[in-house]
Amino acid sequence: MTNYDISSSKLYSITSNTKAVVNNLQQDVTIYWVVQSGEENDVIENLLSKYESLSDHIAVVKKNPDVYPTFTRQYTSESVPNNSLIVESGERSRYISYDDIYVQTTDIYSYSYSTSFDGEGAITSAIDYVVNEEQPKLYLVEGHGEADLPSTFAEQVEKDNIETESLSLLHTETIPEDADCLMIYAPESDLSEDEQNLLADYVAGGGKLLVVAGPTRENGILENLYSLLSDYGVEPAEGIVVESDTSCYSAFSGPAALLPQLHSDDITDSLIGSNYSVIMPIALGLIVDDSASGTVTELLTTSGTSFSKVTGYAMTTYDYEDGDIDGPFATGVSVRPGDGEMVWFTSSYFLEDAYNASSSGANGDLVMNALADMIGESEAMAIRSKSLNYDYLSISSSTASLLKVLMIGAFPLAYLGIGVAVAWKRRRNQNESN
């Protein structure tokens, strides 16, 4: 009653998501805290006490490795550092390393490390895992030069208890029944007509499909893949979208690194509410027909001054040229035909760790929100880590130029003028008194 969390990231608070998971527990859960005497981390200790106070089904048990040197071997073969945790219920368990609680990522701009606290997310996810044998299943489509999931995003998927498995559409006549969602990530070559028909029937029959695919260097638009959208009145524009409005692209990456406007939807509302910006580099533009209203929702759109460079990767200038296609465009859409759903993002690069870091994690959160929307979000999936560093400030090129003018020119001149005025006034008052 006398403790108040005044930290900016709410480091010492428990979210409503955790309370929902814990309050619904029907079986006992034990959290083993592996720590030597006198080496307890205060933040972890505070967090564990909150879990224990939320439910009679949760018990926190300290295990000193000096006293129980072999205890952790039954749960993991890894070396277990101080302040690591093991969550157990019945025959299921999950090991949480201290390095998974205090997560360090490399800052590619300053060659330093940024740190975030993911204690609540890791513990709540582990509790959800040990008490639920059935977890969501995400199939990753392969066979078209798809890229591997970026490490940061892959770790987020694993933490959220989403099981992944590869799927070759050429080797199956039906989509597996246990598939909660299919994902196509950064393909380099097109689908066959048979694969396209299989996916179209899957979505029409209530299936969920997540696509992250932009223009390719060798093949341009993947016609069969994008025909899945054409069936619902959404057509791709040839080339790569660039912005001429300096307030609508990243100041650090240039006119092809778009800062699209986010539109209200279950997928985007949490980002809009927190004033996050998404960065979409090397993106394909989508043109949504008016007849698609009600079935298609534009999640991300470019400005009215954007245009698509039809030369694509061969472009030599960001200036508008004859033949280029006028915007605005959608770069992210949600298509909901009946019980089925497709969520589509038109950049193959925006999930990469560098762009995700530049957006302060907004890019990854956007796709995780899309996954949660399609497979049915559990409370444990919605808990994000709490930064212990300052977030990146995503600003447009025009804003960056204005700040330079203000900081280098206007403010110093203003202070110089104030100083001269004060000195002149004091000199005049001194002369008058004499």
C-alpha positions as CSV (number, residue, x, y, z in Angstrom):
1,M,0.0,0.0,0.0
2,T,2.9,2.4,0.5
3,N,4.9,1.4,-2.6
4,Y,4.4,3.4,-5.8
5,D,6.0,2.7,-9.1
6,I,7.2,6.0,-10.5
7,S,9.6,4.5,-13.0
8,S,8.9,5.6,-16.6
9,S,8.8,2.0,-17.9
10,K,6.7,0.8,-15.0
11,L,9.5,-1.6,-14.1
12,Y,8.0,-2.5,-10.7
13,S,4.4,-3.0,-11.9
14,I,2.4,-6.1,-13.0
15,T,0.3,-5.7,-16.1
16,S,-3.4,-6.6,-16.4
17,N,-2.3,-9.4,-18.8
18,T,-0.3,-11.2,-16.1
19,K,-3.2,-10.8,-13.6
20,A,-5.6,-12.4,-16.1
21,V,-3.2,-15.4,-16.7
22,V,-2.5,-15.9,-13.0
23,N,-6.1,-15.4,-11.8
24,N,-7.2,-18.2,-14.2
25,L,-4.8,-20.8,-12.9
26,Q,-6.4,-24.1,-11.9
27,Q,-3.2,-26.0,-11.1
28,D,-0.2,-25.3,-8.9
29,V,2.9,-23.6,-10.4
30,T,6.3,-23.5,-8.7
31,I,8.9,-20.9,-9.6
32,Y,12.4,-21.9,-8.5
33,W,14.7,-19.0,-8.0
34,V,18.2,-20.2,-8.5
35,V,20.4,-17.7,-6.6
36,Q,23.3,-17.7,-4.1
37,S,22.7,-16.2,-0.7
38,G,23.4,-12.4,-0.8
39,E,23.3,-12.3,-4.7
40,E,19.5,-11.7,-5.0
41,N,18.5,-9.1,-7.7
42,D,16.1,-6.6,-6.1
43,V,14.0,-6.1,-9.2
44,I,13.5,-9.9,-9.7
45,E,12.8,-10.3,-6.0
46,N,10.1,-7.6,-6.1
47,L,8.6,-9.2,-9.3
48,L,8.4,-12.7,-7.8
49,S,6.7,-11.4,-4.6
50,K,4.0,-9.9,-6.8
51,Y,3.4,-13.2,-8.6
52,E,3.2,-15.1,-5.3
53,S,0.8,-12.5,-3.8
54,L,-1.6,-12.8,-6.9
55,S,-2.5,-16.5,-6.5
56,D,-2.4,-19.3,-4.0
57,H,-1.5,-21.6,-6.9
58,I,2.0,-19.9,-7.2
59,A,4.9,-20.7,-4.9
60,V,8.3,-19.2,-5.2
61,V,11.1,-21.5,-3.9
62,K,14.8,-20.4,-3.6
63,K,17.4,-22.9,-4.6
64,N,21.0,-21.9,-3.6
65,P,23.3,-23.7,-6.1
66,D,25.9,-23.9,-3.3
67,V,23.5,-26.0,-1.3
68,Y,21.8,-27.8,-4.3
69,P,24.6,-28.1,-6.9
70,T,22.8,-30.6,-9.1
71,F,19.3,-29.3,-8.8
72,T,19.1,-27.6,-12.2
73,R,20.4,-30.6,-14.2
74,Q,17.0,-32.1,-14.3
75,Y,15.7,-29.1,-16.2
76,T,18.6,-27.9,-18.4
77,S,22.1,-28.8,-19.5
78,E,23.1,-25.2,-19.7
79,S,25.2,-23.3,-17.2
80,V,22.8,-21.5,-14.9
81,P,23.8,-18.0,-13.8
82,N,22.6,-16.4,-10.5
83,N,19.0,-15.1,-10.6
84,S,17.8,-17.5,-13.2
85,L,14.4,-19.1,-12.9
86,I,12.7,-22.5,-13.5
87,V,8.9,-22.6,-13.8
88,E,7.3,-26.0,-13.3
89,S,3.8,-27.4,-13.2
90,G,3.3,-31.1,-13.2
91,E,5.6,-32.7,-15.8
92,R,6.1,-29.5,-17.8
93,S,8.8,-26.9,-17.1
94,R,10.6,-24.0,-18.6
95,Y,14.1,-22.6,-17.8
96,I,14.5,-18.8,-17.8
97,S,18.1,-17.7,-17.9
98,Y,19.1,-14.4,-16.2
99,D,20.1,-13.4,-19.8
100,D,16.5,-13.8,-20.9
101,I,15.3,-11.5,-18.1
102,Y,17.8,-8.7,-18.7
103,V,18.1,-8.8,-22.5
104,Q,21.0,-7.0,-24.2
105,T,20.9,-6.1,-27.9
106,T,23.5,-4.4,-30.0
107,D,23.0,-0.8,-31.1
108,I,24.4,-0.8,-34.6
109,Y,24.7,3.0,-34.7
110,S,26.7,3.6,-31.5
111,Y,28.3,0.1,-31.3
112,S,27.0,-0.1,-27.7
113,Y,24.4,-2.3,-26.0
114,S,20.8,-1.5,-25.1
115,T,19.2,-3.4,-22.2
116,S,15.6,-4.2,-21.5
117,F,13.9,-6.0,-18.6
118,D,11.7,-8.9,-19.8
119,G,11.1,-10.5,-16.4
120,E,7.3,-10.3,-16.5
121,G,7.0,-11.3,-20.1
122,A,9.3,-14.3,-19.6
123,I,7.6,-15.5,-16.4
124,T,4.1,-15.1,-17.6
125,S,4.9,-16.8,-20.9
126,A,6.5,-19.7,-18.9
127,I,3.4,-20.0,-16.7
128,D,1.2,-20.1,-19.7
129,Y,3.4,-22.8,-21.3
130,V,3.6,-25.1,-18.4
131,V,-0.2,-25.1,-17.7
132,N,-1.3,-25.5,-21.3
133,E,-0.1,-28.5,-23.4
134,E,-1.6,-27.2,-26.6
135,Q,0.1,-24.1,-28.0
136,P,-0.6,-22.1,-31.3
137,K,1.1,-23.6,-34.4
138,L,2.6,-21.3,-37.1
139,Y,3.7,-22.9,-40.4
140,L,6.5,-21.2,-42.3
141,V,6.1,-21.7,-46.0
142,E,9.3,-22.7,-47.8
143,G,10.4,-23.5,-51.3
144,H,10.6,-20.0,-52.9
145,G,13.8,-18.7,-51.5
146,E,12.2,-17.4,-48.3
147,A,14.6,-15.8,-45.8
148,D,15.0,-17.0,-42.3
149,L,13.1,-15.1,-39.7
150,P,15.3,-12.3,-38.1
151,S,16.7,-13.4,-34.8
152,T,14.8,-10.7,-32.7
153,F,11.4,-11.6,-34.2
154,A,12.1,-15.4,-34.0
155,E,12.9,-15.0,-30.3
156,Q,9.6,-13.0,-29.8
157,V,7.6,-15.8,-31.5
158,E,9.2,-18.4,-29.3
159,K,8.7,-16.4,-26.1
160,D,5.0,-16.1,-27.0
161,N,4.7,-19.9,-27.0
162,I,4.0,-20.0,-30.8
163,E,5.3,-23.3,-32.2
164,T,6.8,-23.1,-35.7
165,E,7.3,-25.7,-38.4
166,S,8.3,-25.5,-42.0
167,L,5.8,-26.4,-44.8
168,S,6.4,-27.0,-48.5
169,L,3.2,-26.5,-50.4
170,L,4.5,-28.6,-53.2
171,H,4.5,-31.7,-51.0
172,T,1.0,-31.4,-49.6
173,E,-2.5,-31.4,-51.0
174,T,-4.1,-29.9,-47.9
175,I,-2.9,-27.5,-45.2
176,P,-2.3,-29.3,-41.9
177,E,-5.3,-29.3,-39.6
178,D,-3.2,-28.1,-36.7
179,A,-2.2,-24.9,-38.6
180,D,-3.4,-21.8,-36.7
181,C,-1.6,-19.6,-39.3
182,L,0.7,-19.8,-42.3
183,M,3.4,-17.3,-42.8
184,I,5.3,-16.4,-46.1
185,Y,8.4,-14.4,-45.3
186,A,10.5,-12.6,-47.9
187,P,10.2,-15.0,-50.9
188,E,12.5,-14.5,-53.9
189,S,10.5,-16.5,-56.4
190,D,6.8,-16.9,-57.2
191,L,4.3,-19.5,-56.2
192,S,3.1,-22.0,-58.7
193,E,-0.6,-21.9,-59.8
194,D,-1.3,-25.0,-57.8
195,E,0.2,-23.4,-54.7
196,Q,-1.7,-20.2,-55.3
197,N,-5.0,-22.1,-55.6
198,L,-4.3,-24.1,-52.4
199,L,-3.7,-20.9,-50.4
200,A,-6.7,-19.2,-51.9
201,D,-9.0,-22.1,-50.9
202,Y,-7.4,-22.2,-47.5
203,V,-8.1,-18.5,-46.8
204,A,-11.6,-18.7,-48.3
205,G,-12.3,-21.7,-46.0
206,G,-11.4,-19.7,-42.8
207,G,-7.6,-20.1,-42.8
208,K,-5.2,-17.4,-41.7
209,L,-2.2,-16.2,-43.8
210,L,0.5,-13.7,-42.9
211,V,2.6,-12.4,-45.8
212,V,5.8,-10.2,-45.6
213,A,6.9,-9.8,-49.2
214,G,8.1,-6.8,-51.1
215,P,9.5,-6.3,-54.6
216,T,12.2,-8.8,-55.5
217,R,15.5,-7.8,-57.2
218,E,15.3,-10.4,-60.0
219,N,11.6,-11.1,-60.4
220,G,9.9,-7.8,-59.5
221,I,6.3,-8.4,-58.5
222,L,5.5,-12.0,-57.7
223,E,2.3,-12.3,-59.8
224,N,0.8,-15.5,-58.5
225,L,1.5,-14.6,-54.9
226,Y,-0.1,-11.1,-55.2
227,S,-3.0,-12.6,-57.2
228,L,-4.2,-13.7,-53.7
229,L,-4.9,-10.0,-53.0
230,S,-6.3,-9.3,-56.5
231,D,-9.2,-11.6,-55.8
232,Y,-10.3,-9.0,-53.2
233,G,-9.8,-5.8,-55.2
234,V,-6.2,-5.1,-54.2
235,E,-3.6,-4.6,-56.9
236,P,0.2,-4.1,-56.6
237,A,1.9,-1.1,-58.3
238,E,5.0,-1.8,-60.3
239,G,8.3,-0.7,-58.8
240,I,9.4,0.7,-55.4
241,V,7.6,3.4,-53.4
242,V,9.5,6.6,-52.5
243,E,8.3,9.7,-50.6
244,S,8.9,13.2,-51.8
245,D,7.6,14.7,-48.6
246,T,10.5,14.8,-46.2
247,S,8.2,14.4,-43.2
248,C,7.1,10.9,-44.5
249,Y,10.4,9.1,-44.7
250,S,13.2,8.2,-42.3
251,A,15.8,10.9,-41.9
252,F,18.5,8.3,-41.5
253,S,17.7,6.0,-44.4
254,G,16.4,8.1,-47.3
255,P,13.2,8.5,-49.3
256,A,12.7,4.7,-49.9
257,A,12.5,4.1,-46.1
258,L,8.9,5.1,-45.6
259,L,7.2,6.3,-42.4
260,P,3.6,5.3,-43.4
261,Q,0.5,6.5,-41.5
262,L,-1.0,4.0,-39.2
263,H,-4.8,3.5,-39.4
264,S,-7.0,2.3,-36.6
265,D,-7.4,-1.4,-36.3
266,D,-7.0,-4.1,-33.6
267,I,-3.6,-4.7,-35.2
268,T,-2.4,-1.1,-35.0
269,D,-4.2,0.6,-32.2
270,S,-1.6,-0.2,-29.5
271,L,1.1,1.4,-31.6
272,I,-1.0,4.4,-32.4
273,G,-1.8,4.9,-28.8
274,S,1.9,4.9,-27.9
275,N,2.8,7.2,-30.8
276,Y,5.1,4.7,-32.4
277,S,6.3,5.0,-36.0
278,V,6.8,2.0,-38.4
279,I,9.7,2.1,-40.9
280,M,9.0,0.3,-44.3
281,P,12.1,0.2,-46.5
282,I,12.0,-0.9,-50.1
283,A,8.2,-1.4,-50.2
284,L,5.7,-2.3,-52.9
285,G,2.7,-0.1,-53.2
286,L,-0.8,-1.5,-53.1
287,I,-3.9,0.1,-54.8
288,V,-7.1,-0.8,-53.0
289,D,-10.3,-0.6,-55.1
290,D,-13.3,1.2,-53.6
291,S,-15.3,-2.0,-54.0
292,A,-13.1,-3.7,-51.4
293,S,-14.5,-1.6,-48.6
294,G,-15.6,-3.8,-45.7
295,T,-13.4,-6.7,-46.7
296,V,-10.0,-4.9,-46.9
297,T,-8.6,-2.6,-44.2
298,E,-5.7,-0.4,-45.0
299,L,-3.3,-0.6,-42.0
300,L,-0.5,1.5,-43.4
301,T,-0.6,4.2,-46.2
302,T,1.8,6.6,-47.8
303,S,1.3,10.3,-48.4
304,G,-0.4,11.8,-51.4
305,T,2.9,13.0,-52.7
306,S,4.5,9.5,-52.8
307,F,5.0,7.7,-56.1
308,S,6.3,4.3,-57.3
309,K,9.6,4.2,-59.2
310,V,8.8,1.7,-62.0
311,T,12.5,1.0,-62.5
312,G,12.6,-0.6,-59.0
313,Y,16.0,-1.7,-57.9
314,A,17.5,-0.1,-61.1
315,M,16.5,3.4,-60.1
316,T,19.2,6.0,-60.3
317,T,17.3,8.9,-58.8
318,Y,14.6,9.5,-56.2
319,D,13.1,12.3,-58.4
320,Y,9.8,11.7,-60.2
321,E,10.2,10.6,-63.8
322,D,7.9,9.9,-66.7
323,G,6.1,6.6,-66.2
324,D,6.3,6.6,-62.4
325,I,3.0,5.8,-60.7
326,D,1.4,8.4,-58.5
327,G,0.4,7.5,-54.9
328,P,-0.9,7.3,-52.3
329,F,-0.5,3.6,-51.7
330,A,-1.2,1.0,-49.0
331,T,1.9,-0.8,-47.7
332,G,0.0,-2.9,-45.2
333,V,-3.5,-4.4,-45.5
334,S,-5.8,-6.8,-43.6
335,V,-8.2,-8.8,-45.7
336,R,-11.0,-10.6,-43.9
337,P,-13.2,-12.7,-46.2
338,G,-15.7,-14.4,-43.9
339,D,-13.9,-16.4,-41.2
340,G,-10.6,-16.3,-43.1
341,E,-7.9,-13.5,-42.8
342,M,-4.8,-12.3,-44.6
343,V,-2.5,-9.7,-43.3
344,W,0.0,-8.4,-45.8
345,F,3.1,-6.2,-45.4
346,T,4.8,-5.1,-48.6
347,S,8.5,-4.8,-47.5
348,S,10.7,-7.9,-47.2
349,Y,13.2,-6.0,-45.0
350,F,11.2,-4.1,-42.4
351,L,11.5,-7.0,-39.8
352,E,15.3,-7.1,-40.0
353,D,16.9,-6.4,-36.7
354,A,18.4,-3.0,-37.9
355,Y,15.1,-1.5,-39.0
356,N,13.2,-3.0,-36.0
357,A,15.7,-1.4,-33.7
358,S,15.4,1.9,-35.5
359,S,11.6,1.9,-35.0
360,S,12.1,1.0,-31.2
361,G,10.6,-2.4,-31.8
362,A,7.5,-1.1,-33.5
363,N,8.0,-3.1,-36.7
364,G,8.2,-6.4,-34.7
365,D,5.3,-5.4,-32.5
366,L,3.2,-4.7,-35.5
367,V,3.7,-8.2,-36.9
368,M,3.2,-9.8,-33.5
369,N,-0.1,-7.9,-33.2
370,A,-1.1,-9.3,-36.6
371,L,-0.2,-12.9,-35.5
372,A,-2.1,-12.4,-32.2
373,D,-5.1,-11.1,-34.1
374,M,-5.2,-14.2,-36.4
375,I,-4.4,-17.0,-34.0
376,G,-6.4,-15.6,-31.1
377,E,-4.3,-13.6,-28.7
378,S,-3.7,-15.0,-25.2
379,E,-2.9,-12.5,-22.4
380,A,0.7,-13.8,-22.2
381,M,1.4,-12.8,-25.8
382,A,0.8,-9.2,-25.3
383,I,3.5,-8.5,-22.6
384,R,6.5,-6.7,-24.1
385,S,9.8,-6.1,-22.5
386,K,10.5,-2.8,-20.6
387,S,13.4,-0.8,-21.9
388,L,16.1,0.3,-19.5
389,N,17.5,2.7,-22.1
390,Y,16.2,5.6,-24.1
391,D,14.2,4.5,-27.1
392,Y,15.1,5.7,-30.6
393,L,13.4,8.8,-31.7
394,S,12.1,8.2,-35.3
395,I,12.0,11.6,-37.0
396,S,11.5,12.6,-40.6
397,S,14.1,14.3,-42.7
398,S,12.2,17.7,-42.6
399,T,12.1,17.6,-38.8
400,A,15.8,16.7,-38.6
401,S,16.6,19.7,-40.8
402,L,14.5,22.0,-38.7
403,L,16.2,20.8,-35.5
404,K,19.6,21.5,-37.0
405,V,18.6,25.0,-37.9
406,L,17.2,25.6,-34.5
407,M,20.1,24.1,-32.5
408,I,23.0,25.3,-34.6
409,G,21.6,28.7,-35.7
410,A,18.5,30.1,-34.1
411,F,19.0,29.2,-30.5
412,P,22.7,30.4,-30.3
413,L,21.8,33.7,-32.0
414,A,18.9,34.2,-29.7
415,Y,21.0,33.6,-26.6
416,L,23.7,35.9,-28.0
417,G,21.1,38.6,-28.6
418,I,19.7,38.2,-25.1
419,G,23.2,38.5,-23.7
420,V,23.9,41.7,-25.7
421,A,20.6,43.2,-24.6
422,V,21.3,42.5,-21.0
423,A,24.8,43.9,-21.2
424,W,23.6,47.0,-22.9
425,K,20.8,47.5,-20.4
426,R,23.3,47.2,-17.4
427,R,25.7,49.6,-19.1
428,R,22.9,52.1,-19.6
429,N,21.7,51.8,-16.0
430,Q,25.2,52.3,-14.8
431,N,25.7,55.4,-16.9
432,E,22.4,56.9,-15.6
433,S,23.4,56.3,-12.0
434,N,26.7,58.1,-12.6
